[in-house]
Amino acid sequence: MHGYWYNSFDNMMNFGYENSWWFMIYDGLKLLVIIGAVIFIAKMLMNRSNNDHASNSNRAINILKERYAREEISEEEYRDKLNKLRE
């Protein structure tokens, strides 16, 4: 059964890699690296936006503490605004 049809069928079953099965493994590893990189970048971007939100909240709390220390606002107003910022 060797000949043209056998070689064509063999090529088709090996996805065109002509008996080089390690190319398929290499392609699979490349795909895993690409997927991993996409997931890593997505997590970094999500973490970055969460940190921005947290730093803005901390900045607002620090300003509120400074205003309370300078007696620009009352204790009741300070606690009310602090609770709203922490929500």
Secondary structure, 3 states (H helix, E strand, C coil): CCCHHHHHHHHHHCCCCCCCHHHHHHHHHHHHHHHHHHHHHHHHHHHHHHHHHHHHHHHHHHHHHHHHHCCCCCHHHHHHHHHHHHC
